[in-house]
Amino acid sequence: MYARALHPEQHPSPGPDLPVARAAIDPVGGRPAEPERDLAGLVDEARRWASEREQGFRSALAGPHRASARRCVLGNCAPLALSAGAWLQWLSSAGNAESELTLTLLRIYSSDLGVGYPLADRGSEYRAVLRAHRFKDEAPGPRLAASDQVESFSFRLPAVLLTMSRLPDRFRPELVGADLCLRAVGVLPPLAALEPEDVPVPVDTFDLGRARAPDEPVPLELALSAARALTDRGAGDRVRHGFRWAAEELALWCDALEQETRLATHPDYPVWRLIWARSRQASVYHGQLPLEGRPLSEWFAGVDAGPSGFLRALARSTLVRPGEPDRSPLVCGLIGEKGPMFRVFTEQEIALLRDWITHLPQEGSALDAGEDAHERHRRLRVAQGSWHRSDLEIDARPADGPAAGDFGRPKARSAYRALLSRAEPPGLRQFAHRYARRWLARSRFRRDKAERGLPARWDPDNGLRGWLATEHDRHGAVWAAGDPPLPSREELVESTLQLAPLILIDGGWLQGYTDYRLASSPAGHFLFQTYWDELGNGIWRQNHPKIYRDLLREMGVELPPTDSEEFAAWPGFDDRSFALPVFWLCIAKFPQTFAPEILGLNLAMELSGVGGSYRDAQVALRHHGFSTRFVDLHNTIDNVSTGHSAWAVDAIDTFLAEQPDPAGRRTTDAVWQRIRDGYRSLSPPEGLAARVYGALTAEIGRR
C-alpha cells in the first residue's frame, strides 16, 4: 500500500487501498465520543505529548549498544520522514485554484518542497542523514518497503496518509487535521531524542511546524489557519477527527518503536535480526553446514522459535572465539575471502558480527547464563513477529462497489468539469489517456514541415538557451515590423471570454507535478515552481485565475465558479473553447507517461506570449480602458532570462541530460522528438487530414 501510494499516477483502487484508508480513519464500530476541544487546545496537547515521549526515547537510547538503538530509530522514522508533507500533494487542483484555503495549503506544501531548488524537500534532507549512517535503502519506494531494517508498524501511518492524499476530495478535512497534528508535534519524538552527533544537521531541521527560511511564514500557523477555515465551513468535526486520528497513530507508533528501541540495546539484537532476515536464503545455499550436530537448514527452519538456541549454539561453536573476532573462523574463514559464504554479508554486516563476537560473553548475550537472559531473549522472539509482516493489520470494511456506467467518450465541454478535480470516476483515466494520445498524434502530423517549432535535434553541448534567445529575438522582430489592427471593444471582450476556460485553469498542464517526488526532482522542480507562480505563490491577490476573473468583471462578465456545473454549461462559451483546456487536464494526469510531451508543451506555453502577443494584448486593453495587470504580469514572469521561459528550457535540458543512453544518442533523440510533439501540441494542425491522422496513429501506437 505504501509503495503504491508513492506512484505519481497511482489512484487508489476501490479494492485493497480505499477500504484500508477508510477503515484506518474511521474504524468499524466508530470512535468513542470525546469532549469538544478547540484547535489551539489540541495543538498545545500535541506539543506536550511530544515533549513527554521524547524523554521516553532518551531513556531508551541511553543504554548499552546505543549504535544499534540509534539505527533502529533512524530506520523506522524513514517511511514518514522521507515523505514529510507529501500528504498535501494533491490538495490543489485546477478546479480549486482560486480558493484561499487551497493557496494556504499550497504555501505550506511549497515550503516542505523547498520550492525553487532541486532535491530541497524535507524528505531529501532526511535521506542525507540516512546516507551519513550508510543506510542502503534510503529512498522511499519498493526497496524501503521491503527493507529488513524497518518494522511493518512504521509504514502504517505514512501508507494511509499517502493513500488519503490521492483522494483529496474524499479526505480533505481529515488530511488538514492530520497535517495540523504533525506540525504541532514538530520533530518526531524518536528523532528529537537523538544526540547532536547522531544527526549531521540540527534536529529542528525536521520540525514540520517550523519555517525553513527566515522569510517564510510558519507552517504551524498556516496549518492552524487552514484548519480554522475548514471549521468555519462546517467541517470542524472532520478536521478534529483527522487531528485525533493522527495523534492516536503517532502514539501507537511511538509505543511500538520505543519498545523496539529498548530491545535494540540487547547485545544479541542486531546479529539476531541479521540471521532472521537471511535465514530463508541461507537455508538453500548453506543448509548442510553443521552446527552442534544439526545442519544449518534445520536451525534456519526454526528461527520463529527465537534466538536462544541458535545464538547459543553459534557462540559455543568452533566458529566463534568469544572476545576475539580476528581469531574466529566465522569471520576469518566461513565468510572470508576463500570461505563458502564469501560476500553473503555486506561490510556493515560483517562489522556487526565482529562487534557481537567482541562483546561475548556480555551480560544478556547468548553466553550469559543469568536469570534475566532467558526473559530478554523471549522479548526478542516476541519482537521478531513485527519485523516482516506483509501488510497492515487494519479491520477493513468492504469497498464501495464500482460505480455504474462508464465515463464514455463525451465532448470536451462535457468532460471539462470532471477533469478539474483529482477524483476519477470510472472510465475517466481511460478517456484522459485516449484524448491526450490523439491530440499528441495530431500534433505530429507534418511536424517537420511546420514553419515554427523546436530544432530537429537537441544540442547536448549547448542546450536550448541559445535557441530560446534567438526565438525571442524573432518574436520581437515580427512584432516591431507589424502593426496589427486594434480589435473593437466587442471583439476584445469576446476573445477574452472565450479564453476563460483555459486561463482560469492557468498552470493546469502542470498539476501532475505537484507530486512530492516530481516536484523536487532536478527537472520537475522547474515545473512545480512555474505552477506555484501561476497560482500566485500562495497569495490570493496574485493568483492568476483570480486576476483574470477580475478583468472579466471589468468587462461586465460575471462567470460562475470554475468547478461548477454552471460554468461548463455557460451559454456564452463556444464548444471549441474547451478543447485545449481539456487536453491540458488530460495530459496532466500522466506526469510520468507523458513527461517529454509536458516539457515541450510547457515551453510552448511559456514562450507563447513573450515578445509580441502580450504587448498586442496590452495595447488593446489599455486602448479600451481595461486593466493590463494580467498581461503585464505574464510579460514579466515569462521572460527568457530568469522567468518561466528560461525555466522551461532548463527543465528540458536537465531532463535530457539525465536520460540513460546505452545506444549512443538514439534514446535521447527519441525523447527529443516527443518533446517536439509536446511543443507543437499547444497549437496542433487543424483540418480533417490532421484529425484522421491523429485518430489512426494514436490507435496504432496503442497496439
C-alpha positions as CSV (number, residue, x, y, z in Angstrom):
1,M,0.0,0.0,0.0
2,Y,2.8,2.4,0.9
3,A,4.7,1.7,-2.3
4,R,1.6,2.0,-4.5
5,A,0.7,5.4,-2.9
6,L,4.1,6.8,-3.8
7,H,3.5,6.5,-7.6
8,P,2.6,9.8,-9.2
9,E,0.0,8.3,-11.5
10,Q,-1.5,6.0,-8.9
11,H,-5.1,6.5,-8.0
12,P,-6.1,4.3,-5.0
13,S,-8.0,1.3,-6.2
14,P,-11.5,0.6,-4.8
15,G,-10.2,-2.9,-4.0
16,P,-7.4,-3.0,-1.5
17,D,-6.4,0.6,-0.8
18,L,-9.6,2.6,-0.4
19,P,-11.2,0.3,2.2
20,V,-8.0,0.2,4.2
21,A,-7.8,4.0,4.3
22,R,-11.4,4.3,5.2
23,A,-11.1,1.8,8.0
24,A,-8.0,3.4,9.4
25,I,-9.5,6.8,9.7
26,D,-13.0,5.5,10.7
27,P,-12.8,2.0,12.2
28,V,-15.6,-0.4,12.4
29,G,-17.7,0.5,15.5
30,G,-16.7,4.1,15.3
31,R,-14.6,6.0,17.9
32,P,-15.5,6.9,21.4
33,A,-17.1,10.3,21.9
34,E,-14.6,12.9,23.2
35,P,-15.1,16.3,24.8
36,E,-15.1,19.1,22.3
37,R,-11.7,20.9,22.1
38,D,-10.7,24.0,20.2
39,L,-7.9,23.6,17.7
40,A,-5.4,25.6,19.7
41,G,-6.1,23.3,22.7
42,L,-5.4,20.3,20.5
43,V,-2.2,21.8,19.3
44,D,-1.0,22.5,22.9
45,E,-1.9,19.0,23.9
46,A,0.1,17.5,21.0
47,R,3.2,19.6,21.8
48,R,3.1,18.5,25.5
49,W,2.7,14.8,24.4
50,A,5.7,15.1,22.0
51,S,7.9,16.5,24.8
52,E,6.9,13.7,27.1
53,R,7.5,11.0,24.5
54,E,10.9,12.5,23.7
55,Q,12.0,11.8,27.3
56,G,10.9,8.2,27.0
57,F,13.1,7.8,23.9
58,R,16.0,9.5,25.5
59,S,15.8,6.8,28.2
60,A,15.6,4.0,25.6
61,L,18.6,5.4,23.8
62,A,20.8,5.7,26.9
63,G,21.6,2.0,27.3
64,P,24.5,0.0,26.0
65,H,24.7,-0.8,22.3
66,R,23.4,2.6,21.6
67,A,24.5,2.5,18.0
68,S,22.0,-0.3,17.3
69,A,19.3,1.6,19.0
70,R,20.1,4.8,17.1
71,R,20.0,2.8,13.8
72,C,16.6,1.4,14.8
73,V,15.2,4.9,15.3
74,L,16.6,6.3,12.1
75,G,15.4,3.4,10.0
76,N,11.9,3.4,11.5
77,C,11.4,7.2,11.1
78,A,12.3,6.9,7.4
79,P,8.8,6.0,5.9
80,L,7.3,9.1,7.4
81,A,10.2,11.5,7.3
82,L,11.1,10.7,3.7
83,S,7.6,11.8,2.7
84,A,7.3,14.7,5.1
85,G,4.5,16.9,3.8
86,A,3.6,14.6,0.9
87,W,0.1,14.2,2.2
88,L,-0.7,17.7,0.9
89,Q,0.5,16.9,-2.7
90,W,-2.9,16.7,-4.4
91,L,-5.0,19.2,-2.3
92,S,-4.7,21.8,-5.1
93,S,-6.3,21.2,-8.5
94,A,-7.4,23.2,-11.5
95,G,-10.9,23.4,-10.0
96,N,-10.0,25.0,-6.7
97,A,-7.0,27.1,-7.8
98,E,-8.8,30.4,-6.8
99,S,-9.6,29.2,-3.3
100,E,-7.8,31.0,-0.4
101,L,-7.8,27.7,1.5
102,T,-6.1,25.9,-1.4
103,L,-3.5,28.7,-1.6
104,T,-2.8,28.5,2.1
105,L,-2.2,24.7,1.9
106,L,0.0,25.3,-1.2
107,R,2.1,27.7,0.8
108,I,2.7,25.0,3.4
109,Y,3.5,22.4,0.8
110,S,5.8,24.6,-1.2
111,S,7.9,25.2,2.0
112,D,8.0,21.4,2.5
113,L,9.4,21.1,-1.0
114,G,11.9,23.9,-0.8
115,V,10.3,25.4,-3.9
116,G,12.8,26.8,-6.4
117,Y,15.5,24.3,-5.7
118,P,16.1,20.7,-6.7
119,L,16.1,18.0,-4.1
120,A,15.4,20.6,-1.4
121,D,12.4,18.8,0.1
122,R,12.2,17.7,3.7
123,G,12.5,14.1,2.6
124,S,15.8,14.8,0.8
125,E,17.2,16.3,4.0
126,Y,16.3,13.1,5.8
127,R,17.9,11.0,3.1
128,A,21.1,12.8,3.7
129,V,21.0,11.6,7.3
130,L,20.4,8.0,6.3
131,R,23.3,8.2,3.8
132,A,25.6,9.6,6.6
133,H,24.7,6.4,8.6
134,R,25.2,4.2,5.5
135,F,21.6,3.0,5.1
136,K,21.3,1.4,1.7
137,D,17.6,1.6,1.4
138,E,17.4,5.3,1.9
139,A,14.9,6.2,-0.9
140,P,11.2,5.9,-0.5
141,G,9.8,3.1,-2.7
142,P,9.8,-0.6,-3.0
143,R,13.3,-1.1,-1.6
144,L,12.4,0.8,1.6
145,A,9.1,-1.1,1.8
146,A,11.0,-4.4,1.6
147,S,13.8,-3.4,4.0
148,D,14.5,-5.7,6.8
149,Q,15.7,-2.7,8.9
150,V,12.2,-1.1,9.1
151,E,9.3,-2.6,11.0
152,S,5.9,-3.1,9.4
153,F,4.3,-0.8,12.0
154,S,6.4,2.1,10.7
155,F,4.6,2.0,7.4
156,R,1.1,2.2,8.7
157,L,0.7,5.9,9.2
158,P,2.6,7.1,6.1
159,A,0.8,4.4,3.9
160,V,-2.6,5.6,5.0
161,L,-1.7,9.3,4.8
162,L,-0.3,8.9,1.3
163,T,-3.3,6.9,0.1
164,M,-5.6,9.6,1.5
165,S,-3.5,12.2,-0.3
166,R,-4.6,10.6,-3.6
167,L,-8.2,11.0,-2.6
168,P,-8.3,14.7,-1.6
169,D,-12.0,15.2,-2.4
170,R,-12.9,12.4,0.0
171,F,-10.4,13.1,2.8
172,R,-9.6,16.9,2.6
173,P,-10.8,17.9,6.2
174,E,-9.1,14.8,7.7
175,L,-5.9,15.5,5.9
176,V,-5.9,19.1,7.1
177,G,-6.5,17.9,10.6
178,A,-3.8,15.3,10.4
179,D,-1.4,17.8,9.0
180,L,-2.0,20.2,11.8
181,C,-1.3,17.4,14.3
182,L,2.0,16.6,12.6
183,R,3.0,20.3,12.5
184,A,2.1,20.7,16.2
185,V,4.3,17.7,17.1
186,G,7.1,19.2,15.2
187,V,10.1,16.9,15.4
188,L,9.1,13.2,15.7
189,P,9.9,12.3,19.4
190,P,12.3,9.5,18.5
191,L,14.3,11.9,16.3
192,A,14.2,14.7,18.9
193,A,15.8,12.3,21.4
194,L,18.9,11.7,19.3
195,E,22.1,13.4,20.3
196,P,23.6,16.2,18.1
197,E,26.5,13.9,17.0
198,D,23.9,11.3,15.7
199,V,22.5,13.7,13.1
200,P,24.7,15.7,10.7
201,V,22.2,18.7,10.8
202,P,20.4,20.4,13.6
203,V,17.5,18.2,14.7
204,D,15.0,21.1,14.4
205,T,15.6,20.8,10.6
206,F,12.9,18.0,10.9
207,D,10.4,20.2,12.7
208,L,7.3,20.3,10.4
209,G,5.9,23.2,12.3
210,R,9.0,25.4,11.9
211,A,9.8,27.8,9.0
212,R,12.6,26.5,6.9
213,A,13.9,30.0,6.0
214,P,13.8,33.4,7.8
215,D,11.5,35.0,5.3
216,E,9.0,32.1,5.2
217,P,5.7,32.0,7.1
218,V,5.5,29.5,10.0
219,P,3.9,26.3,8.7
220,L,2.2,25.5,12.0
221,E,0.5,28.9,11.9
222,L,-0.6,28.3,8.3
223,A,-1.9,24.8,9.1
224,L,-3.9,26.2,12.0
225,S,-5.3,28.9,9.7
226,A,-6.3,26.2,7.1
227,A,-7.9,24.1,9.8
228,R,-9.9,27.1,11.1
229,A,-11.1,28.0,7.6
230,L,-12.5,24.5,7.1
231,T,-14.0,24.6,10.6
232,D,-15.8,27.8,9.6
233,R,-17.2,26.0,6.6
234,G,-18.8,23.4,8.8
235,A,-16.1,20.7,8.6
236,G,-14.8,21.2,12.1
237,D,-15.7,17.7,13.3
238,R,-13.9,16.1,10.4
239,V,-10.8,18.3,10.9
240,R,-10.7,17.4,14.6
241,H,-11.2,13.8,13.8
242,G,-8.3,13.9,11.4
243,F,-6.1,15.5,14.1
244,R,-7.1,13.0,16.8
245,W,-6.6,10.1,14.4
246,A,-3.1,11.2,13.5
247,A,-2.3,11.7,17.2
248,E,-3.5,8.2,18.0
249,E,-1.5,6.7,15.2
250,L,1.6,8.6,16.3
251,A,1.1,7.3,19.9
252,L,0.7,3.7,18.7
253,W,3.8,4.0,16.5
254,C,5.9,5.6,19.3
255,D,4.8,2.8,21.7
256,A,5.9,0.1,19.3
257,L,9.1,1.9,18.3
258,E,10.2,2.7,21.9
259,Q,9.8,-1.0,22.7
260,E,11.8,-1.9,19.7
261,T,14.5,0.7,20.5
262,R,14.9,-0.7,24.0
263,L,15.3,-4.2,22.6
264,A,17.9,-2.8,20.1
265,T,20.2,-2.3,23.1
266,H,20.2,-6.0,23.7
267,P,23.7,-7.4,22.7
268,D,22.2,-10.1,20.6
269,Y,19.6,-7.9,18.8
270,P,21.5,-6.8,15.7
271,V,23.0,-10.2,15.0
272,W,19.7,-12.0,15.5
273,R,17.9,-9.6,13.1
274,L,20.6,-10.3,10.6
275,I,20.2,-14.1,10.9
276,W,16.4,-13.9,11.0
277,A,16.4,-11.8,7.8
278,R,18.8,-14.1,5.9
279,S,17.5,-17.5,7.1
280,R,15.3,-18.2,4.1
281,Q,18.1,-17.7,1.5
282,A,20.8,-19.2,3.7
283,S,18.9,-22.4,4.2
284,V,19.0,-23.1,0.5
285,Y,22.7,-22.3,-0.2
286,H,24.4,-23.2,3.1
287,G,21.9,-25.5,4.7
288,Q,24.2,-28.6,5.0
289,L,26.8,-26.8,7.1
290,P,26.8,-28.5,10.6
291,L,26.2,-26.7,13.9
292,E,26.1,-28.8,17.0
293,G,25.3,-31.9,15.0
294,R,22.4,-30.4,13.1
295,P,22.5,-29.0,9.6
296,L,22.0,-25.2,9.4
297,S,18.9,-25.8,7.3
298,E,17.2,-27.2,10.4
299,W,18.3,-24.3,12.5
300,F,17.1,-21.8,9.9
301,A,13.8,-23.5,9.7
302,G,13.3,-23.0,13.4
303,V,14.1,-19.2,13.6
304,D,10.5,-18.5,14.6
305,A,11.3,-20.1,17.9
306,G,13.5,-17.2,18.8
307,P,17.2,-16.6,19.2
308,S,18.2,-18.5,22.3
309,G,19.0,-21.9,20.9
310,F,20.6,-20.8,17.6
311,L,22.7,-18.0,19.0
312,R,23.9,-20.1,22.0
313,A,24.9,-22.9,19.6
314,L,26.7,-20.5,17.3
315,A,28.5,-18.7,20.2
316,R,29.6,-22.1,21.7
317,S,30.8,-23.5,18.3
318,T,34.3,-23.6,17.0
319,L,33.3,-20.8,14.6
320,V,33.4,-18.2,17.4
321,R,36.0,-17.3,19.9
322,P,34.3,-15.0,22.4
323,G,36.0,-11.6,22.6
324,E,38.3,-12.4,19.6
325,P,36.8,-11.7,16.2
326,D,40.1,-11.8,14.4
327,R,40.6,-15.4,15.5
328,S,37.1,-16.5,14.9
329,P,36.6,-18.8,11.9
330,L,33.1,-17.3,11.3
331,V,34.7,-14.0,10.3
332,C,38.1,-15.1,9.1
333,G,37.1,-18.3,7.3
334,L,33.4,-19.0,6.7
335,I,32.6,-15.5,5.4
336,G,36.2,-14.6,4.5
337,E,37.6,-14.3,1.0
338,K,38.1,-18.0,0.5
339,G,35.1,-19.2,2.5
340,P,31.9,-20.8,1.3
341,M,29.9,-17.7,2.4
342,F,32.1,-15.0,0.9
343,R,30.2,-11.9,0.0
344,V,27.0,-13.2,1.6
345,F,27.3,-10.3,4.1
346,T,28.0,-6.7,3.5
347,E,30.9,-4.8,5.1
348,Q,28.4,-3.3,7.5
349,E,27.0,-6.7,8.4
350,I,30.5,-8.2,8.9
351,A,31.3,-5.3,11.3
352,L,28.1,-6.1,13.2
353,L,29.1,-9.8,13.5
354,R,32.6,-8.8,14.7
355,D,31.1,-6.4,17.3
356,W,28.9,-9.2,18.6
357,I,31.8,-11.6,19.0
358,T,33.9,-8.9,20.6
359,H,31.3,-8.4,23.4
360,L,30.8,-12.1,24.1
361,P,30.1,-13.2,26.8
362,Q,28.4,-9.9,27.8
363,E,25.6,-9.8,30.3
364,G,22.4,-10.7,28.5
365,S,24.1,-12.1,25.5
366,A,23.9,-15.7,24.1
367,L,26.5,-17.0,26.5
368,D,25.1,-15.3,29.6
369,A,23.5,-17.8,32.0
370,G,22.0,-15.1,34.2
371,E,18.4,-15.2,35.4
372,D,17.4,-12.3,33.1
373,A,18.9,-13.7,29.9
374,H,16.0,-16.0,29.1
375,E,13.5,-13.3,29.6
376,R,15.4,-10.9,27.3
377,H,15.6,-13.5,24.6
378,R,11.9,-14.1,25.0
379,R,11.2,-10.5,24.3
380,L,13.4,-10.7,21.2
381,R,11.3,-13.6,20.0
382,V,8.1,-11.7,20.5
383,A,9.5,-8.6,18.8
384,Q,10.6,-10.5,15.7
385,G,6.9,-11.1,14.9
386,S,6.7,-7.5,13.7
387,W,9.8,-7.5,11.6
388,H,8.3,-8.9,8.4
389,R,4.6,-8.5,8.3
390,S,3.3,-8.4,4.7
391,D,0.6,-5.9,5.2
392,L,-1.2,-3.5,7.5
393,E,-3.4,-5.0,10.2
394,I,-6.5,-2.9,9.8
395,D,-10.1,-4.1,10.0
396,A,-11.1,-3.1,6.5
397,R,-14.8,-2.9,5.6
398,P,-15.9,-4.0,2.1
399,A,-15.0,-1.5,-0.5
400,D,-17.7,0.5,-2.3
401,G,-18.8,-1.3,-5.4
402,P,-17.7,0.1,-8.7
403,A,-19.9,3.0,-9.8
404,A,-22.4,2.0,-12.5
405,G,-21.8,3.1,-16.1
406,D,-18.8,4.4,-17.8
407,F,-17.3,7.8,-18.5
408,G,-17.6,7.1,-22.2
409,R,-16.4,9.5,-24.9
410,P,-18.0,12.8,-24.1
411,K,-17.3,16.0,-26.0
412,A,-14.6,18.2,-24.4
413,R,-17.1,20.6,-22.9
414,S,-18.9,17.8,-21.1
415,A,-15.6,16.3,-19.8
416,Y,-14.2,19.6,-18.6
417,R,-15.8,19.7,-15.1
418,A,-15.0,16.1,-14.3
419,L,-11.3,16.7,-15.1
420,L,-11.0,19.7,-12.9
421,S,-10.7,17.7,-9.7
422,R,-8.3,14.9,-8.7
423,A,-11.3,12.5,-8.4
424,E,-11.5,9.8,-11.0
425,P,-15.0,8.4,-11.8
426,P,-15.0,5.1,-13.7
427,G,-13.5,5.5,-17.1
428,L,-12.1,9.0,-16.7
429,R,-8.5,7.9,-16.8
430,Q,-9.0,5.9,-19.9
431,F,-10.8,8.9,-21.5
432,A,-8.0,11.2,-20.5
433,H,-5.3,8.9,-21.8
434,R,-7.1,8.5,-25.2
435,Y,-7.8,12.2,-25.5
436,A,-4.1,13.2,-24.8
437,R,-2.8,10.4,-27.1
438,R,-5.0,11.5,-30.0
439,W,-4.1,15.2,-29.5
440,L,-0.4,14.4,-29.5
441,A,-0.7,12.2,-32.5
442,R,-2.4,15.1,-34.4
443,S,0.5,17.3,-33.3
444,R,2.9,15.0,-35.1
445,F,1.1,15.5,-38.4
446,R,3.6,17.0,-40.9
447,R,5.6,18.3,-37.9
448,D,8.8,18.6,-39.7
449,K,7.2,20.8,-42.4
450,A,5.8,23.3,-39.8
451,E,7.0,26.9,-40.1
452,R,7.7,27.1,-36.4
453,G,8.9,24.5,-33.9
454,L,11.8,23.2,-32.0
455,P,15.0,22.2,-33.8
456,A,15.2,18.8,-35.4
457,R,17.8,17.7,-32.9
458,W,18.8,18.7,-29.4
459,D,22.3,20.1,-28.9
460,P,23.7,18.3,-25.8
461,D,26.7,20.7,-25.7
462,N,24.8,23.9,-25.6
463,G,21.3,23.1,-24.7
464,L,18.3,25.3,-25.6
465,R,19.3,28.6,-24.1
466,G,20.8,29.9,-27.3
467,W,17.7,28.7,-29.3
468,L,15.5,30.5,-26.8
469,A,17.3,33.8,-27.2
470,T,17.1,33.6,-31.0
471,E,13.4,32.7,-30.8
472,H,12.7,35.7,-28.5
473,D,14.5,38.0,-30.9
474,R,12.4,36.6,-33.8
475,H,9.2,37.2,-31.9
476,G,10.3,40.8,-31.1
477,A,11.3,41.5,-34.7
478,V,7.9,40.3,-36.0
479,W,6.1,42.4,-33.5
480,A,8.2,45.5,-34.3
481,A,7.7,45.1,-38.0
482,G,4.0,44.6,-37.8
483,D,1.1,47.0,-36.9
484,P,-1.8,44.7,-36.0
485,P,-5.2,46.5,-36.1
486,L,-6.8,47.1,-32.8
487,P,-9.8,44.9,-32.1
488,S,-13.1,46.6,-31.3
489,R,-14.3,46.6,-27.7
490,E,-16.8,43.8,-28.5
491,E,-14.1,41.7,-30.2
492,L,-11.7,42.2,-27.3
493,V,-14.3,41.2,-24.7
494,E,-15.4,38.1,-26.8
495,S,-11.8,36.9,-27.2
496,T,-11.1,37.4,-23.5
497,L,-14.2,35.5,-22.6
498,Q,-13.5,32.5,-24.9
499,L,-10.1,32.1,-23.3
500,A,-11.7,31.9,-19.8
501,P,-12.0,28.1,-19.7
502,L,-8.2,28.0,-20.4
503,I,-6.9,30.9,-18.4
504,L,-9.0,30.1,-15.3
505,I,-7.0,26.9,-15.0
506,D,-3.7,28.6,-15.6
507,G,-0.9,26.1,-14.9
508,G,-3.3,23.2,-15.3
509,W,-1.0,21.3,-17.6
510,L,1.5,21.1,-14.7
511,Q,-0.7,19.9,-11.8
512,G,0.7,16.4,-12.1
513,Y,4.0,18.0,-11.0
514,T,2.6,18.7,-7.5
515,D,3.6,15.1,-6.8
516,Y,6.1,15.1,-4.0
517,R,8.9,13.2,-5.8
518,L,8.4,15.0,-9.1
519,A,8.0,18.5,-7.6
520,S,11.5,18.4,-6.1
521,S,13.3,16.4,-8.8
522,P,16.1,18.0,-10.9
523,A,13.9,18.7,-13.9
524,G,10.5,18.7,-12.2
525,H,11.3,21.4,-9.7
526,F,11.3,24.0,-12.5
527,L,7.7,22.9,-13.4
528,F,6.4,23.0,-9.9
529,Q,8.0,26.4,-9.4
530,T,6.1,27.6,-12.6
531,Y,2.9,26.1,-11.3
532,W,3.5,27.8,-7.9
533,D,3.9,31.2,-9.7
534,E,0.8,30.7,-11.8
535,L,-1.3,30.3,-8.7
536,G,0.2,33.5,-7.2
537,N,2.8,31.9,-4.8
538,G,0.0,31.2,-2.4
539,I,-1.1,34.8,-2.2
540,W,-4.7,35.3,-3.4
541,R,-4.3,38.8,-4.8
542,Q,-1.5,37.5,-7.0
543,N,-3.4,34.4,-8.2
544,H,-3.6,34.4,-12.0
545,P,-7.1,32.9,-12.3
546,K,-8.3,35.5,-9.8
547,I,-6.7,38.4,-11.7
548,Y,-8.2,37.1,-15.0
549,R,-11.7,36.9,-13.4
550,D,-11.2,40.5,-12.2
551,L,-10.5,41.5,-15.8
552,L,-13.7,39.8,-17.0
553,R,-15.7,41.6,-14.3
554,E,-14.3,44.9,-15.6
555,M,-15.7,43.8,-19.0
556,G,-19.1,43.2,-17.4
557,V,-18.8,39.4,-17.4
558,E,-19.6,37.6,-14.1
559,L,-18.8,33.9,-14.6
560,P,-19.9,31.1,-12.2
561,P,-17.2,29.3,-10.2
562,T,-14.9,27.3,-12.5
563,D,-15.7,24.0,-10.9
564,S,-19.4,24.4,-11.0
565,E,-21.9,22.8,-13.5
566,E,-23.0,26.3,-14.5
567,F,-19.5,27.3,-15.7
568,A,-19.1,24.5,-18.3
569,A,-22.8,25.0,-19.4
570,W,-22.5,28.8,-19.6
571,P,-24.1,29.8,-22.9
572,G,-21.6,32.4,-23.7
573,F,-18.8,29.9,-24.3
574,D,-18.2,28.2,-27.7
575,D,-17.7,24.4,-27.5
576,R,-14.3,24.8,-29.2
577,S,-13.1,26.9,-26.2
578,F,-12.9,23.7,-24.1
579,A,-10.7,21.6,-26.5
580,L,-7.3,22.9,-25.4
581,P,-8.1,23.1,-21.7
582,V,-9.3,19.6,-21.7
583,F,-6.1,18.5,-23.3
584,W,-4.2,20.3,-20.5
585,L,-6.2,18.5,-17.9
586,C,-5.9,15.1,-19.6
587,I,-2.2,15.2,-20.1
588,A,-1.6,16.4,-16.5
589,K,-2.9,13.1,-15.2
590,F,0.1,11.4,-16.6
591,P,3.2,13.3,-15.5
592,Q,5.5,10.3,-16.0
593,T,3.9,8.7,-19.0
594,F,3.9,12.0,-20.9
595,A,6.8,13.7,-19.2
596,P,8.6,14.7,-22.5
597,E,5.4,16.0,-24.1
598,I,4.6,18.0,-20.9
599,L,8.0,19.6,-21.0
600,G,7.5,20.6,-24.6
601,L,4.0,21.9,-24.0
602,N,5.3,23.9,-21.0
603,L,7.9,25.6,-23.2
604,A,5.4,26.5,-25.9
605,M,3.0,27.8,-23.3
606,E,5.6,30.0,-21.5
607,L,7.0,31.3,-24.8
608,S,3.7,31.9,-26.5
609,G,3.2,35.5,-25.3
610,V,6.8,36.6,-24.8
611,G,7.9,39.2,-27.4
612,G,4.7,40.1,-29.1
613,S,1.4,38.7,-28.1
614,Y,1.4,40.1,-24.6
615,R,2.3,43.5,-26.0
616,D,-0.5,43.4,-28.5
617,A,-3.0,42.5,-25.7
618,Q,-1.5,45.2,-23.5
619,V,-2.1,47.9,-26.2
620,A,-5.7,46.7,-26.9
621,L,-6.6,46.5,-23.2
622,R,-5.2,49.9,-22.5
623,H,-6.9,51.4,-25.5
624,H,-10.3,50.3,-24.3
625,G,-9.7,51.3,-20.7
626,F,-9.2,47.8,-19.1
627,S,-6.6,46.7,-16.6
628,T,-3.4,45.4,-18.2
629,R,-2.3,43.7,-15.0
630,F,-2.8,40.1,-16.3
631,V,-0.6,40.6,-19.4
632,D,1.9,42.8,-17.5
633,L,2.4,40.1,-15.0
634,H,3.0,37.4,-17.7
635,N,5.2,39.6,-19.8
636,T,7.5,39.9,-16.7
637,I,7.4,36.4,-15.2
638,D,7.7,34.5,-18.6
639,N,10.9,36.3,-19.6
640,V,13.6,34.4,-21.3
641,S,16.4,35.3,-18.9
642,T,15.2,34.4,-15.4
643,G,11.5,33.7,-15.9
644,H,9.2,30.8,-16.9
645,S,10.6,30.5,-20.4
646,A,14.1,30.1,-19.1
647,W,12.9,27.6,-16.5
648,A,11.2,25.7,-19.3
649,V,14.3,25.2,-21.4
650,D,16.4,24.4,-18.3
651,A,13.8,21.7,-17.3
652,I,14.2,20.2,-20.8
653,D,18.0,20.3,-20.8
654,T,18.1,18.8,-17.3
655,F,15.6,16.0,-18.3
656,L,17.5,15.1,-21.4
657,A,20.9,15.2,-19.7
658,E,19.6,12.6,-17.2
659,Q,18.4,10.1,-19.9
660,P,20.2,6.8,-20.0
661,D,21.7,6.4,-23.4
662,P,23.1,2.9,-23.9
663,A,22.7,3.1,-27.7
664,G,24.5,6.3,-28.5
665,R,22.1,9.2,-29.0
666,R,19.1,7.2,-30.1
667,T,17.4,7.2,-26.7
668,T,17.8,10.9,-26.3
669,D,16.7,11.6,-29.9
670,A,13.5,9.6,-29.4
671,V,12.7,11.6,-26.2
672,W,13.5,14.8,-28.0
673,Q,11.0,14.0,-30.8
674,R,8.4,13.6,-28.1
675,I,9.3,16.9,-26.6
676,R,8.8,18.4,-30.1
677,D,5.4,16.9,-30.2
678,G,4.5,18.4,-26.9
679,Y,5.8,21.8,-28.1
680,R,3.5,21.7,-31.1
681,S,0.5,20.4,-29.1
682,L,-0.2,24.0,-27.9
683,S,-1.4,24.7,-31.4
684,P,-1.8,21.4,-33.4
685,P,-2.8,21.4,-37.0
686,E,-6.5,21.6,-37.8
687,G,-8.4,20.1,-40.7
688,L,-9.8,16.7,-41.5
689,A,-6.5,15.2,-42.6
690,A,-4.7,16.0,-39.4
691,R,-7.6,14.7,-37.2
692,V,-7.8,11.5,-39.2
693,Y,-4.1,11.1,-38.9
694,G,-4.2,11.7,-35.2
695,A,-7.0,9.2,-34.6
696,L,-5.4,6.4,-36.7
697,T,-1.9,6.8,-35.4
698,A,-3.0,7.0,-31.8
699,E,-4.8,3.7,-32.1
700,I,-1.9,2.1,-34.0
701,G,0.6,3.3,-31.4
702,R,-1.6,1.9,-28.6
703,R,-1.3,-1.5,-30.1
